[in-house]
């Protein structure tokens, strides 16, 4: 069990560091541009590309170590949006379409609502 935790810890730390690096690098390109959240956008789309690629690879080459280090750890530390996409894709892959679309729609609506509520509370 300790080995699994270490895999997740190392992968998560690396994902967080890469995310922070992208955030720092994107500041340089957005100083004069409108305030589009480019670093979050890039992290989310890159994280989804990575997690999709890993899902495809692990489909034919199952590996608990790669799953823990790269999907749970790295992608989890890099972006939770990739994990959300992974869960939706797993539901779709399993043929549970109504749950996949319900989860995606509710997640989108609820996260925006809760962010707004949290902003209101914090204000």
C-alpha positions, 0 to 999 in steps of 0.5 A, a space after each residue: 500500500 505504501 508503494 501505491 501512495 508513493 507513486 501517487 505522491 510523486 506523480 501528483 507533485 510533478 503534475 502540480 509543478 508542471 501546472 505551475 510552470 505553465 501558469 508562469 509561462 503563460 503570464 508572459 503571453 497574456 500581459 497585454 491580451 484580454 484576461 482569458 484564463 489561458 493557463 487553465 485552458 491549456 492545462 485542461 486541454 493538455 490534461 485531457 489529451 494526456 489522460 485520453 492517450 494514457 487510457 488508450 495505452 492502458 486499454 491494451 497494456 494494463 499497468 497499475 503503476 502507470 495508472 497510479 503515477 500518471 493518471 491518478 498522480 500526475 493528471 490529478 495534480 495537473 488538472 482535475 478536469 482530466 479526471 472528470 473527462 476520464 470518468 465520463 469516457 469510462 461511462 461512455 465506454 461502458 455504454 452507460 450513456 445517460 449517466 455519462 451525460 447526466 454526470 457531465 451536465 450536472 458537473 458543469 452546472 454544479 461547479 459553476 453554481 458552487 463557484 458563484 456561491 462560494 464567491 458570494 459567501 467569501 465576499 
